[in-house]
Amino acid sequence: MAEKLLHGRPTVAEIDLKALEFNYTELRKRIPKGVKFLAVVKADAYGHGAVPISLKLERLGVDYLGVAISEEGEELRKAGVKVPILVLSGVFKGDLDRVFRFRLTPVVFSEDSLSLLSNEAKRRRKRIKVHLKVDTGMGRLGIPINDYSKFLERLDRLPEIEIEGILSHFSMLDEDEDYTRRQWGKFQLALEMTKNRGFSYKYYHIASSGTMISYPEYCGNLVRPGIMLYGAYPSVSYKKLIKLRPLMTLKTAIHYLKWVSSGERISYGGTFVTNRLSKIATIPIGYGDGYSRFLSNKGEVLIHGRRAPIVGRICMDFFMVDVTDVPNVRIGDEVILIGKQGRERITVEEIAEKIGSIPYEVLCLIGKRVPRVYLD
């Protein structure tokens, strides 16, 4: 259907907050009674807009929010978000004022961070809650299990630091069941060591979206779903296990149309050559908006409920599609890049497979130049 264009470039990402509510409710059903819910809203809520998503989740009753860096937490506090916020990537030296001023809860995994937080807490005459991260096999961030006892000894001398939670992270959830089981065992050992040292804690958590569905026995008492909240799946195997609704529809409209003779090259490098008289539509979105260049000559869009192939290399601001087989095409017709039109749907999982990536990256790549429009 052609749309009347009133507000400049028609490229937008529509975000369905009712779908967020549906997914949140479905995930809530899957966790054991009494387990708390931390929604991961880092990376601008996986490209969906952290502030509107977080405010909606707060209204739905979420217990905690998770961000990657303190700047993301500051943004949420300034927007009026009141629920606790966990800073998952730890503390940098320049974060201290922000952490205290905006009541953020940092994840800690180094003695340097402990010292920074303890000294700042003393200066402010306050205590600060933290979550300790143990490395059970991810090899990224976390206190190695062999060093954990020594770390607790250090912590025992810092009364300004209060352990609110202990966490870890699965690394091979979909690849190796035995490795996942061993990680869970190491995590249990860390919990036992913490108690034996005389520390108490409110939360223990390791479960992300996939864990909740595949290994509900590993939920702990706080879960950290991310990608599934947004209606995408960590891997295709989960589609059979839980029904979700995608939040995002990435859409635009045809900007230009022309007939091109057979044998003509399209876009940079001439990687596509027409083999017939072809109707070519120019679409006003490109890799400058986060629409992957790897979709060149691979991807498809929906126009009039039909799939139309991308032809030639995707440019920074535009790409071209062959609409020869789509009847009655006009400038201004709606183009769906992610989402549903008629009986057809293009999913982030489909796009991820075509570019050799994962749904997380597809969503996070969509840049700020694409306005988010919220439907509720």
HELIX and SHEET records of a PDB file:
HELIX    1   1 LEU A   17  ARG A   30  1                                  14    
HELIX    2   2 LYS A   42  GLY A   47  1                                   6    
HELIX    3   3 ALA A   50  LEU A   60  1                                  11    
HELIX    4   4 SER A   70  LYS A   78  1                                   9    
HELIX    5   5 LYS A   93  ASP A   95  5                                   3    
HELIX    6   6 LEU A   96  ARG A  101  1                                   6    
HELIX    7   7 GLU A  111  ARG A  124  1                                  14    
HELIX    8   8 ILE A  145  ASP A  147  5                                   3    
HELIX    9   9 TYR A  148  LEU A  155  1                                   8    
HELIX   10  10 GLU A  177  ASN A  196  1                                  20    
HELIX   11  11 SER A  209  SER A  214  1                                   6    
HELIX   12  12 PRO A  216  TYR A  218  5                                   3    
HELIX   13  13 ILE A  227  TYR A  230  5                                   4    
HELIX   14  14 VAL A  236  LYS A  240  5                                   5    
HELIX   15  15 TYR A  268  GLY A  270  5                                   3    
HELIX   16  16 TYR A  287  ASP A  289  5                                   3    
HELIX   17  17 ARG A  293  LEU A  295  5                                   3    
HELIX   18  18 VAL A  348  ILE A  355  1                                   8    
HELIX   19  19 PRO A  359  LEU A  365  1                                   7    
SHEET    1   A 5 GLU A 344  ILE A 346  0                                        
SHEET    2   A 5 GLU A 334  GLN A 341 -1                                        
SHEET    3   A 5 MET A 248  ALA A 253 -1                                        
SHEET    4   A 5 VAL A  12  ASP A  16 -1                                        
SHEET    5   A 5 ARG A 372  LEU A 375  1                                        
SHEET    1   B 7 ILE A 143  PRO A 144  0                                        
SHEET    2   B 7 ILE A 128  ASP A 135  1                                        
SHEET    3   B 7 THR A 105  VAL A 108  1                                        
SHEET    4   B 7 ILE A  85  VAL A  87  1                                        
SHEET    5   B 7 TYR A  64  VAL A  67  1                                        
SHEET    6   B 7 LYS A  36  VAL A  40  1                                        
SHEET    7   B 7 LEU A 222  VAL A 223  1                                        
SHEET    1   C 4 ILE A 143  PRO A 144  0                                        
SHEET    2   C 4 ILE A 128  ASP A 135  1                                        
SHEET    3   C 4 ILE A 161  LEU A 167  1                                        
SHEET    4   C 4 TYR A 203  HIS A 205  1                                        
SHEET    1   D 5 TYR A 256  VAL A 260  0                                        
SHEET    2   D 5 SER A 278  ILE A 283 -1                                        
SHEET    3   D 5 PHE A 319  ASP A 322 -1                                        
SHEET    4   D 5 ARG A 306  VAL A 311 -1                                        
SHEET    5   D 5 GLU A 300  ILE A 303 -1                                        
SHEET    1   E 2 ARG A 265  ILE A 266  0                                        
SHEET    2   E 2 PHE A 272  VAL A 273 -1                                        
END                                                                             
